Amino acid sequence: MKKIAVYTSGGDAPGMNSCIRAIVRGAAYHGVEVYGIVRGYNGMINGDIIPLNSQSVSNIIQRGGTILKSARSKEFLTTEGRKKAYDQLQAKGIEGLVAIGGNGTFTGAEIFYNEFKIPCVGAPGTIDNDLYGTDYTIGYDTAVNTALDAIDKIRDTADSHDRVFFIEVMGRDSGYIAIQCAIAGGAEAVMIPENLTPVSEVMETLLKGFSKAKSSSIVIVAEGDEEGNAQKVAQKIKDQMKIELDIRVTTLGHIQRGGVPTAADRILASRLGLGALEGLLRGEKNVMAGVVNNQLVYTPFHDTITKKKPVSEDLIRMVEILST
């Protein structure tokens, strides 16, 4: 394999640039020509493919976002769109791909291989940390620390005004950010998609706290919780509580996607980027490079896409115990 290409797809995550850098520098070390596909599958279809070298990735390890940009592509969902992408890669002589992204990215890569036999190895880039086959994903640690910084500040104002704050963090299908923020931020309760927490249970927790002279409380809500987002949960509790509470809602939103990646994310991204590249050069295909128990492993895309990564019951239990 003499020519490969790297692309980022789906939601951006801090550390993606560190991963790109590792792939490009690793390719140079192995004497492989490397290209960058700009704006993911859209760029692949449109031929927005640029040569990269060691100088191209200088001074990007500390930058958030992705220098290759990211975009969602409806056209790639069609056979015709994927054929256009294949033709563009053929025109450049590209023999293999490294994809940095999440579930949707790897689903597209697997279908693409099944149709056109261009091998691809993935590096897990998503702040949600919801991919089966790796203990941590690129961007997760930074997102948790960004959210935690905001939660600490909100805790100050909650305490000053004796308020209950419902703070919504990202996690449409995953409660990983929420559970870590709840533990590290000293939250009284957490609501995540993987574990149904009825509003009545949150109310009970709050009342128990007030009975012990707690004057303020923090409740962390993952955006995909079954009871609704933070705004809906707060309204339900306001309507059902027999005592009057001074309730406020904060949605942290896309602030969690940006910012300078932490040391942990830079190191993880570098390790996974190099692991994905070297796996591809050794003949791996349709797999994601991950780190499990501090060991580099490769998991088939099919498993990464279809298998659920559960949140540890110990973490859920920890929130309950430490909030008392």
C-alpha positions as CSV (number, residue, x, y, z in Angstrom):
1,M,0.0,0.0,0.0
2,K,1.6,3.2,-1.2
3,K,-1.2,5.8,-1.0
4,I,-3.8,6.3,1.7
5,A,-6.2,9.0,2.7
6,V,-7.5,10.2,6.1
7,Y,-10.8,12.0,6.8
8,T,-13.0,13.2,9.7
9,S,-16.7,12.7,9.7
10,G,-19.7,13.3,11.9
11,G,-19.5,15.6,15.0
12,D,-16.2,17.2,15.6
13,A,-14.2,16.2,18.8
14,P,-11.2,17.8,20.5
15,G,-8.2,15.7,19.7
16,M,-9.1,14.9,16.0
17,N,-6.2,17.1,14.9
18,S,-3.8,15.2,17.1
19,C,-5.1,12.0,15.4
20,I,-4.6,13.4,11.9
21,R,-1.1,14.5,12.9
22,A,-0.2,11.0,14.1
23,I,-1.6,9.4,10.9
24,V,0.3,11.8,8.6
25,R,3.6,11.6,10.5
26,G,3.2,7.8,10.8
27,A,2.7,7.5,7.1
28,A,5.8,9.6,6.4
29,Y,7.8,7.3,8.7
30,H,6.6,4.2,6.8
31,G,7.2,5.8,3.4
32,V,3.5,6.0,2.5
33,E,2.0,8.9,0.6
34,V,-1.0,10.4,2.5
35,Y,-3.9,12.6,1.4
36,G,-6.5,14.5,3.4
37,I,-10.2,14.3,2.4
38,V,-11.8,17.7,3.3
39,R,-15.3,17.6,4.7
40,G,-15.7,13.8,5.1
41,Y,-17.8,11.9,2.6
42,N,-18.9,15.1,0.9
43,G,-15.3,15.8,0.1
44,M,-14.7,12.3,-1.1
45,I,-17.6,12.6,-3.6
46,N,-16.5,16.1,-4.8
47,G,-12.8,15.2,-5.1
48,D,-11.8,17.7,-2.4
49,I,-8.7,15.7,-1.6
50,I,-5.4,17.3,-0.8
51,P,-1.8,16.0,-0.3
52,L,-0.5,16.1,3.3
53,N,3.0,15.9,4.7
54,S,4.8,16.4,8.0
55,Q,4.8,20.1,7.6
56,S,1.0,20.2,6.9
57,V,0.3,19.0,10.4
58,S,2.8,21.1,12.3
59,N,1.4,23.0,15.2
60,I,-2.0,21.4,15.2
61,I,-1.7,18.9,18.1
62,Q,-3.1,21.5,20.5
63,R,-6.0,22.8,18.3
64,G,-9.6,21.8,18.8
65,G,-11.9,20.9,15.9
66,T,-10.5,19.3,12.7
67,I,-8.3,20.9,10.1
68,L,-10.0,18.6,7.5
69,K,-13.4,19.9,8.5
70,S,-16.4,17.6,8.9
71,A,-19.8,17.3,7.2
72,R,-22.7,15.0,6.9
73,S,-23.4,13.7,3.4
74,K,-26.9,12.6,2.2
75,E,-25.5,11.8,-1.2
76,F,-23.1,9.2,0.3
77,L,-26.2,7.3,1.5
78,T,-26.9,6.5,-2.2
79,T,-25.2,4.0,-4.4
80,E,-24.6,6.7,-7.0
81,G,-22.9,8.9,-4.4
82,R,-20.6,6.2,-3.2
83,K,-19.7,5.3,-6.8
84,K,-18.6,9.0,-7.3
85,A,-16.5,8.8,-4.2
86,Y,-14.9,5.6,-5.4
87,D,-14.1,7.2,-8.8
88,Q,-12.4,10.1,-7.0
89,L,-10.3,7.9,-4.9
90,Q,-9.3,5.8,-8.0
91,A,-8.3,8.9,-9.8
92,K,-5.8,9.7,-7.0
93,G,-4.6,6.1,-6.7
94,I,-5.7,5.9,-3.1
95,E,-5.6,2.3,-1.9
96,G,-6.8,2.6,1.7
97,L,-8.6,4.9,4.2
98,V,-8.4,5.9,7.8
99,A,-11.7,7.2,9.1
100,I,-11.9,9.3,12.3
101,G,-15.4,9.5,13.6
102,G,-18.2,7.5,15.2
103,N,-21.1,5.2,14.4
104,G,-22.3,6.9,11.3
105,T,-18.8,7.2,9.9
106,F,-18.0,3.6,10.4
107,T,-21.4,2.5,9.0
108,G,-20.5,4.4,5.8
109,A,-17.0,2.9,5.7
110,E,-18.3,-0.7,6.0
111,I,-20.9,-0.3,3.2
112,F,-18.2,1.4,1.0
113,Y,-15.9,-1.5,1.5
114,N,-18.6,-4.1,0.8
115,E,-19.3,-2.4,-2.5
116,F,-15.9,-1.3,-3.7
117,K,-13.3,-3.2,-1.6
118,I,-11.3,-0.1,-0.5
119,P,-10.1,-1.1,3.0
120,C,-10.7,1.2,5.9
121,V,-9.6,1.3,9.6
122,G,-11.3,3.6,12.0
123,A,-10.2,5.8,14.9
124,P,-13.0,6.5,17.4
125,G,-13.6,10.3,17.4
126,T,-16.7,11.3,19.4
127,I,-17.2,13.1,22.7
128,D,-20.0,10.7,23.7
129,N,-17.6,7.8,24.5
130,D,-20.3,5.4,23.3
131,L,-18.4,3.2,20.9
132,Y,-18.1,-0.5,21.6
133,G,-14.5,-1.7,21.4
134,T,-12.6,1.0,23.2
135,D,-12.6,2.2,26.8
136,Y,-12.3,5.9,25.7
137,T,-13.0,7.8,22.5
138,I,-11.1,10.9,21.2
139,G,-12.6,14.1,22.7
140,Y,-14.4,12.5,25.6
141,D,-12.0,13.6,28.3
142,T,-11.9,17.2,27.0
143,A,-15.7,17.4,26.8
144,V,-16.1,16.2,30.4
145,N,-13.5,18.7,31.6
146,T,-15.2,21.5,29.7
147,A,-18.6,20.6,31.1
148,L,-17.2,20.2,34.6
149,D,-15.6,23.7,34.5
150,A,-19.1,25.1,33.7
151,I,-20.8,23.0,36.4
152,D,-18.3,24.2,39.0
153,K,-19.2,27.8,38.2
154,I,-22.9,27.1,38.3
155,R,-22.4,25.4,41.7
156,D,-21.1,28.8,43.0
157,T,-24.2,30.7,41.9
158,A,-26.6,27.9,43.0
159,D,-25.1,28.0,46.5
160,S,-25.2,31.8,46.6
161,H,-28.9,31.9,45.8
162,D,-30.2,28.6,47.3
163,R,-31.2,27.3,43.9
164,V,-31.7,24.0,42.2
165,F,-29.9,23.8,38.8
166,F,-30.8,21.3,36.1
167,I,-27.8,21.1,33.8
168,E,-28.1,19.4,30.4
169,V,-25.0,17.9,28.9
170,M,-24.6,16.2,25.5
171,G,-25.5,12.5,25.2
172,R,-28.4,11.7,22.9
173,D,-27.9,8.0,23.3
174,S,-25.2,7.9,25.9
175,G,-24.8,9.0,29.5
176,Y,-21.0,8.8,29.8
177,I,-20.5,12.6,29.9
178,A,-23.4,13.0,32.4
179,I,-22.2,10.3,34.8
180,Q,-18.6,11.5,34.9
181,C,-19.7,15.1,35.4
182,A,-22.1,14.1,38.1
183,I,-19.4,12.3,40.1
184,A,-16.7,14.9,39.6
185,G,-19.1,17.8,40.0
186,G,-20.7,16.5,43.2
187,A,-24.2,16.4,41.7
188,E,-27.2,15.3,43.8
189,A,-28.7,13.3,40.9
190,V,-28.0,12.2,37.4
191,M,-30.4,11.2,34.6
192,I,-29.0,9.1,31.7
193,P,-30.6,7.2,28.8
194,E,-29.1,3.8,29.9
195,N,-30.7,3.9,33.3
196,L,-34.3,5.0,33.8
197,T,-34.5,7.5,36.6
198,P,-38.1,8.6,37.2
199,V,-38.8,12.2,38.1
200,S,-40.3,11.0,41.3
201,E,-36.9,9.5,42.3
202,V,-35.2,12.8,41.6
203,M,-37.8,14.6,43.7
204,E,-37.2,12.2,46.5
205,T,-33.4,12.8,46.4
206,L,-33.9,16.6,46.4
207,L,-36.3,16.4,49.4
208,K,-33.9,14.2,51.3
209,G,-31.2,16.8,50.8
210,F,-33.4,19.7,52.0
211,S,-34.3,17.7,55.1
212,K,-30.6,17.7,55.9
213,A,-30.4,21.4,55.5
214,K,-29.0,21.4,51.9
215,S,-29.7,24.8,50.5
216,S,-28.8,24.1,46.8
217,S,-28.6,21.2,44.4
218,I,-27.3,20.2,41.0
219,V,-29.0,17.7,38.8
220,I,-27.1,16.5,35.6
221,V,-29.4,15.5,32.7
222,A,-28.1,13.8,29.5
223,E,-29.9,15.3,26.5
224,G,-31.4,11.9,25.6
225,D,-32.8,10.9,28.9
226,E,-36.2,9.1,28.7
227,E,-37.9,11.7,31.0
228,G,-36.9,14.4,28.5
229,N,-34.3,17.1,28.3
230,A,-33.3,19.3,31.3
231,Q,-36.0,21.9,30.5
232,K,-38.8,19.3,30.5
233,V,-37.5,17.5,33.6
234,A,-37.3,20.8,35.5
235,Q,-40.8,21.7,34.5
236,K,-42.2,18.3,35.6
237,I,-40.5,18.7,39.0
238,K,-41.7,22.2,39.4
239,D,-45.3,21.1,38.7
240,Q,-45.2,18.1,41.0
241,M,-43.2,19.4,44.0
242,K,-45.2,20.2,47.0
243,I,-42.7,22.8,48.2
244,E,-41.6,25.8,46.1
245,L,-38.2,25.6,44.6
246,D,-36.1,28.3,42.9
247,I,-35.2,26.3,39.8
248,R,-32.9,27.2,36.9
249,V,-31.9,25.3,33.8
250,T,-28.6,25.5,31.9
251,T,-28.0,23.7,28.6
252,L,-24.2,23.5,27.9
253,G,-24.7,22.5,24.3
254,H,-21.9,22.7,21.7
255,I,-19.4,24.3,24.1
256,Q,-18.6,20.7,25.0
257,R,-17.3,20.0,21.4
258,G,-14.8,22.8,21.2
259,G,-11.6,23.9,23.0
260,V,-8.0,22.8,23.5
261,P,-7.8,19.0,23.9
262,T,-6.5,17.7,27.2
263,A,-3.2,15.8,27.5
264,A,-5.2,12.6,27.8
265,D,-7.0,13.2,24.6
266,R,-3.9,14.2,22.7
267,I,-2.1,11.1,23.8
268,L,-5.1,8.8,23.1
269,A,-5.7,10.4,19.7
270,S,-2.0,10.0,18.8
271,R,-2.0,6.3,19.9
272,L,-5.2,5.5,18.0
273,G,-4.2,7.4,14.9
274,L,-0.9,5.5,14.6
275,G,-2.6,2.3,15.5
276,A,-5.2,2.7,12.8
277,L,-2.6,3.6,10.2
278,E,-0.3,0.7,11.0
279,G,-3.3,-1.7,11.2
280,L,-4.3,-0.6,7.7
281,L,-0.7,-1.1,6.4
282,R,-0.7,-4.6,7.9
283,G,-3.9,-5.6,6.1
284,E,-6.6,-4.8,8.6
285,K,-9.9,-3.7,7.2
286,N,-13.4,-3.0,8.4
287,V,-12.1,-2.5,11.9
288,M,-11.8,0.2,14.5
289,A,-8.6,0.8,16.5
290,G,-9.4,1.1,20.2
291,V,-7.8,0.9,23.6
292,V,-9.1,-1.7,26.1
293,N,-7.4,-2.2,29.4
294,N,-4.6,0.0,28.0
295,Q,-4.0,-2.4,25.1
296,L,-4.4,-1.5,21.4
297,V,-7.2,-3.7,19.9
298,Y,-9.1,-3.9,16.7
299,T,-12.9,-4.4,16.7
300,P,-14.9,-5.1,13.6
301,F,-17.0,-2.2,12.4
302,H,-20.1,-4.4,12.6
303,D,-19.6,-4.9,16.4
304,T,-18.7,-1.3,17.0
305,I,-21.9,-0.2,15.2
306,T,-24.3,-2.8,16.6
307,K,-23.1,-3.6,20.2
308,K,-24.0,-1.4,23.1
309,K,-21.4,0.0,25.5
310,P,-23.0,0.0,28.9
311,V,-22.4,2.6,31.6
312,S,-20.8,0.9,34.7
313,E,-23.4,0.2,37.4
314,D,-20.7,1.1,39.9
315,L,-20.6,4.6,38.6
316,I,-24.4,5.0,38.8
317,R,-24.3,3.6,42.4
318,M,-21.5,6.0,43.3
319,V,-23.6,9.0,42.4
320,E,-26.3,7.8,44.7
321,I,-24.0,7.1,47.6
322,L,-21.9,10.3,47.4
323,S,-25.0,12.6,47.1
324,T,-26.3,11.6,50.5
